[in-house]
Amino acid sequence: MGIPEVSVDTALAVIDKMVKDSPEGASAWTFGQVEAFMKEQPALFHTITANIAQCFGGEAEIDHEVAAGKALYIALVTYRLIKSAVEGEQLNDLFGEESE
């Protein structure tokens, strides 16, 4: 099975859930998701974080840490969008509904 196209409805539902799960903002949501993501997809997590580290080097400047956190946020949001689309497609297949 290929990766399904993420619909606008799926994207809005994921963003809505994120806001409800973490009203403190994107940073709190990201750090709240890291542990579960590491357990669910360890190789993907290490690949993403290694690439983020390569992009920002070993410097400990706060600007780099903020940028790396934002990059991880984008990766986690993208993963959740794709995961939700896959789960939606699986449910459609289970109940025999056609994808649009």
N, C-alpha and C positions, 0 to 999 in steps of 0.2 A: 504494500500500500504506500502510495506517495503521500507527501504532506499536502493536506487539503488547503484550499484558499481560506484565509481568515476573513470572515464576513464582518461587516460594520457592526451588526448586532452582537457578534461574539466579542469584538474589541470593546464595545461599549459596556457589555456585561462584565468583562474582566476588569476594566478600569473602575466601574462602579463598585465591584467587590473589593478591589484594592483600597479605595477610599473608605469604605465601610469598615474594613478590617484594620486599617491604620489611619485614623483621622489626624495623626501627628505629622503625616507627610510621607514623601517618597523615601527619604532616608530611613525612617523608622520601618517602613514596609520592607525595604531591601534587606536590612539587617535581620528583620523577623523571618525572612524567607531563606536565608543562607543555609541554616542548619538542615532544613528539610530538603533543600535542593542538593546539598552535598550528599545526603543519604540516598536520595532518589537517583541522582545522576552523577556519581563521583568522577568519572572520567571527563564528562562534559564540564563539570564545575572546575576541575583542575586545568583543563584546556583553556577555558575562558579566562580564569584568573591569571594563568601564566602569560596569556597574550596581553591582558591588561597591564601586567607588570612590565612586559617588553615595551609597551607603548610609552610608559611613564618612567622607565628606568628605576634605579635604586634610590633616588633622591627622596629625602623625607620631608620635602616642602609641603606645606598644607595645600597649596594649589594642586599639586599632583595627587594628593590623597582625595581631595574633593572630586577631581576629574575621574579618578579611578572608581570612586563610589558611584558616580553618575554612569560610568560605562557598565558597571556591574548591574545597576538598576535597569538599564536598557536591555542588557542580556537576559535578565530575569523576566522582565515584562514580555520580551519576545518569546521566551520559552513558554510562559504561561499562556500567551495567545495561541501558540501552535498547539500546545497540549489541550487547551479547551476546544480548539477546532477539531482535533483528532477525536476527542471524546464525543463531541457532537456528531461527528460523522459515524462513529461506532454506534451511537444510539439510533441514528437514522437507519443504519444497516440492520440493527436488531429489530426495529419496529417496521422495517420495510418502507420507509419514507424516502422519496427521491430528493437528492441534493439539487439546489438551484444554481 
